[in-house]
């Protein structure tokens, strides 16, 4: 979903301004490094390797990290608001690398969501972190695929669950299609 159409970054999908290109863990670290290279004394030792380092520096009061995370939270809030206006979910579950930040991300994101939400039609959506940040996207896609299965496919998935196999592996091909 596009969160910054006018001054957005090019995304891997080919679009300009996608949430991924502005608020993923990888791109958050990349955006901070783009700020750091403009500062006096910048060099390889001042660069961050990942979003975890951005959060650590922000916790110590580093101004570049604070500005970077503020923008990341803003883009995520715009994404969540767009999701709320289109789908009206009860909960939005965050997964992936940024979800590892826990409350350091959740707290400001929830606040920004309230600040930016419509006053005419406010949202009561809950923003939560996935229990398994590494597999959450695949599991969600597999669940969506399973819900769209015909009765025969559902029976196969049910049999897989009964035998102790993970049903999303049965729906793997469908899950891949949903994620693309």
Rosetta silent file (secondary structure, phi, psi, omega in degrees, C-alpha in Angstrom):
SEQUENCE: XXXXXXXXXXXXXXXXXXXXXXXXXXXXXXXXXXXXXXXXXXXXXXXXXXXXXXXXXXXXXXXXXXXXXXXXXXXXXXXXXXXXXXXXXXXXXXXXXXXXXXXXXXXXXXXXXXXXXXXXXXXXXXXXXXXXXXXXXXXXXXXXXXXXXXXXXXXXXXXXXXXXXXXXXXXXXXXXXXXX
SCORE:     score description
SCORE:     0.000 S_00000001
   1 L     0.000  137.961 -177.417    0.000    0.000    0.000 S_00000001
   2 E   -80.918  129.620  179.874    1.335    3.414   -0.911 S_00000001
   3 L  -118.890  -10.384 -179.616    2.025    5.745    2.026 S_00000001
   4 L  -147.847   76.537 -172.310    4.144    8.437    0.347 S_00000001
   5 L   -72.884  -26.404 -173.122    3.106    8.906   -3.291 S_00000001
   6 L   -89.878  -38.148 -179.249    4.712   12.275   -4.000 S_00000001
   7 L  -123.605   27.999 -173.364    8.184   11.972   -2.513 S_00000001
   8 L   -73.831  162.808  176.676    8.280    8.244   -2.069 S_00000001
   9 L   -86.688  152.792  176.066   11.107    5.808   -2.421 S_00000001
  10 E   -73.305  130.621 -179.126   11.151    3.237   -5.196 S_00000001
  11 L   -96.470  160.677  176.549    9.928   -0.089   -3.848 S_00000001
  12 L   -61.872  -22.165 -179.830   11.026   -3.559   -4.904 S_00000001
  13 L   -80.530   -9.616 -179.506    7.564   -4.066   -6.405 S_00000001
  14 L   103.408  -18.019  179.013    8.179   -1.221   -8.844 S_00000001
  15 L   -77.959  169.273  175.777    5.801    1.283   -7.234 S_00000001
  16 E  -110.627  129.559  172.176    6.837    4.549   -5.634 S_00000001
  17 L    86.108   18.179  179.271    6.145    5.213   -1.952 S_00000001
  18 E   -66.138  154.070  177.701    5.035    1.772   -0.711 S_00000001
  19 H   -56.191  -40.547  179.497    4.925    1.107    3.027 S_00000001
  20 H   -57.099  -42.822 -175.633    7.640   -1.524    2.575 S_00000001
  21 H   -74.755   -9.765 -179.088   10.045    0.995    1.061 S_00000001
  22 H  -116.482  -26.751 -169.777    9.559    3.404    3.976 S_00000001
  23 H  -130.661    6.439  174.732    8.846    1.393    7.093 S_00000001
  24 L   -72.873  164.413  178.833   10.347   -2.086    6.861 S_00000001
  25 H   -59.685  -47.219 -179.365   13.265   -2.913    9.165 S_00000001
  26 H   -58.895  -49.380 -176.106   15.708   -2.961    6.251 S_00000001
  27 H   -72.826  -25.034  174.110   14.509    0.349    4.821 S_00000001
  28 H   -66.145  -44.842  176.896   14.417    2.038    8.227 S_00000001
  29 H   -63.962  -41.699  179.221   18.117    1.253    8.652 S_00000001
  30 H   -61.364  -45.227  179.782   18.776    2.349    5.074 S_00000001
  31 H   -63.326  -37.535  177.930   16.976    5.673    5.600 S_00000001
  32 H   -66.046  -41.537  178.779   18.987    6.315    8.773 S_00000001
  33 H   -63.302  -33.339  176.746   22.238    5.633    6.938 S_00000001
  34 H   -64.680  -32.701  175.796   21.170    8.103    4.246 S_00000001
  35 H   -73.876  -43.848 -175.814   20.865   10.737    6.986 S_00000001
  36 H   -61.895  -36.648 -178.109   24.138    9.726    8.630 S_00000001
  37 L   -67.173  -16.044  178.824   26.228   10.102    5.457 S_00000001
  38 L   -86.941   -9.281 -176.586   25.248   13.783    5.321 S_00000001
  39 L   -88.445  149.139  176.794   26.663   14.480    8.793 S_00000001
  40 L   -60.318  140.304  178.166   30.234   15.639    9.446 S_00000001
  41 L    79.083   10.806 -179.749   32.558   12.786   10.338 S_00000001
  42 L   -68.397  143.187  177.633   30.341   10.158    8.738 S_00000001
  43 L  -168.559 -178.418 -177.835   31.997    6.909    7.832 S_00000001
  44 H   -55.316  -32.977 -178.058   31.521    3.161    7.962 S_00000001
  45 H   -72.800  -17.149 -179.695   31.812    3.128   11.751 S_00000001
  46 H   -92.698  -12.096 -176.851   28.853    5.509   12.124 S_00000001
  47 L   -75.315  154.298  175.597   26.468    3.499    9.926 S_00000001
  48 L   -98.368  150.139  179.941   23.798    1.155   11.308 S_00000001
  49 L   -93.201  -25.715 -175.443   23.517   -2.460   10.206 S_00000001
  50 L  -160.620  175.694 -178.501   19.838   -2.964   10.987 S_00000001
  51 H   -66.537  -28.806  178.132   16.727   -1.488   12.566 S_00000001
  52 H   -57.985  -41.166  177.537   17.679   -2.915   15.951 S_00000001
  53 H   -66.968  -35.014  177.786   20.635   -0.514   16.000 S_00000001
  54 H   -62.321  -45.842  179.220   18.342    2.362   15.018 S_00000001
  55 H   -64.125  -39.766  178.682   16.104    1.593   18.025 S_00000001
  56 H   -63.160  -44.382  179.224   19.117    1.288   20.343 S_00000001
  57 H   -66.108  -37.671  177.863   20.481    4.647   19.205 S_00000001
  58 H   -63.188  -39.951  179.318   17.048    6.248   19.562 S_00000001
  59 H   -63.162  -26.456  177.580   16.826    4.948   23.130 S_00000001
  60 L   -89.050   -0.832  177.118   20.132    6.763   23.815 S_00000001
  61 L    91.710   11.110  179.017   18.720    9.984   22.341 S_00000001
  62 L   -60.730  122.200 -174.064   20.544    9.946   18.987 S_00000001
  63 H   -65.571  -37.692  178.885   18.827   12.664   16.928 S_00000001
  64 H   -64.436  -40.066  178.892   19.261   10.904   13.549 S_00000001
  65 H   -67.700  -41.359  179.847   17.702    7.736   14.969 S_00000001
  66 H   -63.613  -42.119  178.856   14.835    9.669   16.557 S_00000001
  67 H   -66.021  -43.177  179.735   14.043   11.469   13.289 S_00000001
  68 H   -61.232  -47.363 -178.820   14.264    8.215   11.326 S_00000001
  69 H   -68.737  -33.738  177.262   11.957    6.348   13.704 S_00000001
  70 H   -60.655  -43.786  178.534    9.515    9.240   13.822 S_00000001
  71 H   -66.703  -41.106  178.885    9.155    9.029   10.038 S_00000001
  72 H   -59.863  -45.928  179.148    8.880    5.233   10.173 S_00000001
  73 H   -62.953  -39.525  178.808    6.094    5.447   12.753 S_00000001
  74 H   -61.304  -46.929  179.314    4.342    8.080   10.644 S_00000001
  75 H   -63.850  -40.332  177.990    4.408    5.848    7.551 S_00000001
  76 H   -66.006  -37.656  177.594    3.185    2.857    9.570 S_00000001
  77 H   -64.065  -42.406  177.348    0.361    4.953   11.043 S_00000001
  78 H   -61.198  -43.428  177.328   -0.702    6.027    7.544 S_00000001
  79 H   -58.555  -48.950 -178.532   -0.639    2.377    6.475 S_00000001
  80 H   -62.895  -40.632  178.752   -2.762    1.321    9.465 S_00000001
  81 H   -64.238  -43.130  177.294   -5.268    4.130    8.897 S_00000001
  82 H   -60.526  -42.419  177.655   -5.608    3.167    5.230 S_00000001
  83 H   -61.246  -42.838  179.946   -6.188   -0.453    6.238 S_00000001
  84 H   -62.837  -40.478 -178.307   -8.815    0.682    8.750 S_00000001
  85 H   -71.474  -29.384 -178.620  -10.662    2.773    6.181 S_00000001
  86 H   -89.382  -43.232 -172.138  -10.730   -0.017    3.608 S_00000001
  87 H  -109.238  -20.107 -177.571  -11.174   -3.126    5.762 S_00000001
  88 L    50.950   55.296 -179.038  -12.321   -1.877    9.205 S_00000001
  89 L   -77.072  161.523  173.988  -10.446   -4.622   11.109 S_00000001
  90 L   -82.347  -30.145 -178.188  -10.682   -5.177   14.842 S_00000001
  91 E  -145.841  145.085  170.641   -6.942   -5.755   15.061 S_00000001
  92 E  -116.147  124.266 -177.926   -3.856   -5.193   12.920 S_00000001
  93 E  -106.709  121.717  179.785   -1.036   -7.608   13.685 S_00000001
  94 E   -91.658  137.766  176.500    2.481   -6.500   12.811 S_00000001
  95 L  -134.005 -174.668  178.600    5.121   -9.036   11.878 S_00000001
  96 L    85.100 -170.572 -174.063    8.550   -9.080   10.314 S_00000001
  97 H   -58.636  -39.048 -178.947   11.723   -7.367   11.408 S_00000001
  98 H   -66.881  -26.979 -178.256   10.109   -4.231   12.814 S_00000001
  99 H   -65.627  -21.699  178.366    7.905   -6.316   15.107 S_00000001
 100 H   -64.223  -18.865 -178.581   10.996   -7.309   17.068 S_00000001
 101 H   -72.438  -18.494  176.944   11.063   -3.764   18.471 S_00000001
 102 L    59.367 -131.687 -176.228    7.987   -4.512   20.592 S_00000001
 103 H   -63.374  -26.028  178.425    6.749   -1.635   22.745 S_00000001
 104 H   -62.287  -24.865  175.361    9.428    0.710   21.393 S_00000001
 105 H   -99.827  -42.842 -175.649    7.445    0.620   18.137 S_00000001
 106 H   -60.628  -47.060 -175.889    3.939   -0.170   19.406 S_00000001
 107 H   -57.828  -55.625  179.842    3.639    2.700   21.863 S_00000001
 108 H   -67.295  -30.490  178.943    4.438    5.534   19.418 S_00000001
 109 H   -66.560  -43.450  177.780    2.532    3.821   16.608 S_00000001
 110 H   -62.000  -41.786  179.108   -0.637    3.594   18.692 S_00000001
 111 H   -63.815  -44.730 -178.788   -0.270    7.256   19.686 S_00000001
 112 H   -66.197  -36.558  178.066    0.305    8.372   16.084 S_00000001
 113 H   -60.561  -43.812  177.905   -2.643    6.320   14.906 S_00000001
 114 H   -65.715  -40.174  179.474   -4.897    8.180   17.343 S_00000001
 115 H   -62.879  -38.931 -172.821   -3.411   11.556   16.328 S_00000001
 116 H   -93.659  -10.893 -176.911   -3.940   10.919   12.616 S_00000001
 117 L   -67.989  155.186  176.079   -7.288    9.100   12.738 S_00000001
 118 L   -63.079  143.774  175.520  -10.456   10.707   11.524 S_00000001
 119 L   -87.887  -25.458  179.673  -12.480   12.440   14.191 S_00000001
 120 L   -70.962  -42.007 -178.403  -15.754   11.852   12.333 S_00000001
 121 L  -131.236   73.585 -176.158  -15.257    8.097   12.152 S_00000001
 122 L   -65.152  158.462 -179.950  -12.588    7.236   14.729 S_00000001
 123 L  -104.164  144.637  176.116  -11.036    3.807   14.741 S_00000001
 124 L  -113.332   21.187 -177.786  -10.981    1.425   17.659 S_00000001
 125 L   -62.567  144.529  174.143   -8.533   -0.939   15.997 S_00000001
 126 E   -97.642  138.409  175.769   -5.977   -2.685   18.188 S_00000001
 127 E  -108.869  120.718 -177.237   -2.375   -2.759   17.006 S_00000001
 128 E  -130.744  164.360  174.843   -0.529   -5.870   18.200 S_00000001
 129 E   -98.693  146.206  177.280    2.694   -7.727   17.476 S_00000001
 130 L   -66.903  146.857  175.370    2.739  -11.183   16.001 S_00000001
 131 L   -70.221  -27.835 -179.728    3.703  -14.022   18.303 S_00000001
 132 L  -129.149   88.672 -172.233    6.039  -15.357   15.614 S_00000001
 133 L   -64.659  -24.522 -176.923    7.521  -12.392   13.791 S_00000001
 134 L   -76.524  -36.050 -173.737    9.528  -14.540   11.381 S_00000001
 135 L  -108.594    2.570 -171.003    6.649  -16.616    9.976 S_00000001
 136 H   -60.235  -39.463  179.883    3.674  -14.318   10.458 S_00000001
 137 H   -64.753  -43.384 -179.606    3.383  -13.277    6.801 S_00000001
 138 H   -67.388  -43.064 -179.811    3.494  -16.840    5.543 S_00000001
 139 H   -64.258  -43.297  178.116    1.043  -18.080    8.172 S_00000001
 140 H   -62.196  -42.423  178.540   -1.389  -15.252    7.430 S_00000001
 141 H   -65.011  -39.896  179.176   -1.197  -15.915    3.702 S_00000001
 142 H   -64.803  -40.672  177.981   -1.709  -19.629    4.296 S_00000001
 143 H   -63.117  -41.698  177.321   -4.777  -18.957    6.436 S_00000001
 144 H   -62.332  -41.441  179.202   -6.201  -16.729    3.707 S_00000001
 145 H   -64.528  -42.717 -179.490   -5.484  -19.461    1.161 S_00000001
 146 H   -63.044  -37.658  179.934   -7.124  -22.116    3.359 S_00000001
 147 H   -67.287  -23.675 -179.626  -10.234  -19.971    3.728 S_00000001
 148 L   -94.537    3.702 -178.012  -10.525  -19.777   -0.040 S_00000001
 149 L   -71.803  153.196  172.144  -10.154  -23.542   -0.530 S_00000001
 150 L   -80.344  171.011 -175.599  -12.856  -25.716   -1.965 S_00000001
 151 H   -57.061  -35.813  179.682  -14.220  -28.574    0.220 S_00000001
 152 H   -66.602  -45.647  179.015  -11.706  -31.146   -1.103 S_00000001
 153 H   -63.755  -37.602  178.006   -8.749  -28.865   -0.363 S_00000001
 154 H   -64.438  -38.419  178.739  -10.159  -28.125    3.094 S_00000001
 155 H   -63.557  -40.957  178.403  -10.419  -31.858    3.793 S_00000001
 156 H   -63.490  -43.454  179.273   -6.763  -32.347    2.857 S_00000001
 157 H   -65.215  -40.140  178.146   -5.726  -29.493    5.159 S_00000001
 158 H   -63.236  -41.833  177.847   -7.872  -30.877    7.994 S_00000001
 159 H   -63.653  -39.298  178.560   -6.275  -34.306    7.529 S_00000001
 160 H   -62.431  -43.964  178.604   -2.838  -32.682    7.607 S_00000001
 161 H   -61.934  -42.548 -178.246   -3.651  -30.953   10.902 S_00000001
 162 H   -63.330  -31.375 -178.909   -4.956  -34.212   12.372 S_00000001
 163 L   -87.343    2.469  176.939   -1.707  -35.967   11.459 S_00000001
 164 L    92.446   -1.379  177.383    0.339  -33.268   13.175 S_00000001
 165 L   -81.904  155.825  178.101    1.555  -31.519   10.035 S_00000001
 166 L   -78.464  125.234 -176.602    1.269  -27.789    9.717 S_00000001
 167 H   -63.381  -26.505 -178.514   -1.685  -26.967    7.456 S_00000001
 168 H   -70.817  -19.857  174.336    0.030  -23.979    5.876 S_00000001
 169 H   -70.541  -35.709  176.740    2.578  -26.345    4.340 S_00000001
 170 H   -63.237  -38.952 -177.827   -0.271  -28.118    2.589 S_00000001
 171 L   -92.219   17.048 -174.380   -1.489  -24.762    1.301 S_00000001
 172 H   -53.384  -43.423 -179.292    2.032  -23.586    0.432 S_00000001
 173 H   -66.005  -43.236  178.205    1.396  -23.085   -3.277 S_00000001
 174 H   -64.759  -39.788 -179.907   -1.779  -21.149   -2.585 S_00000001
 175 H   -62.122  -40.647  179.225   -0.046  -19.123    0.118 S_00000001
 176 H   -61.458  -40.425  179.916    2.694  -18.109   -2.305 S_00000001
 177 H   -64.088  -41.019 -178.703    0.087  -16.909   -4.753 S_00000001
 178 H   -66.719  -37.486 -176.278   -1.672  -14.838   -2.095 S_00000001
 179 H   -72.928  -24.625 -178.332    1.601  -13.212   -0.972 S_00000001
 180 L   -70.693    0.000    0.000    2.630  -12.086   -4.465 S_00000001
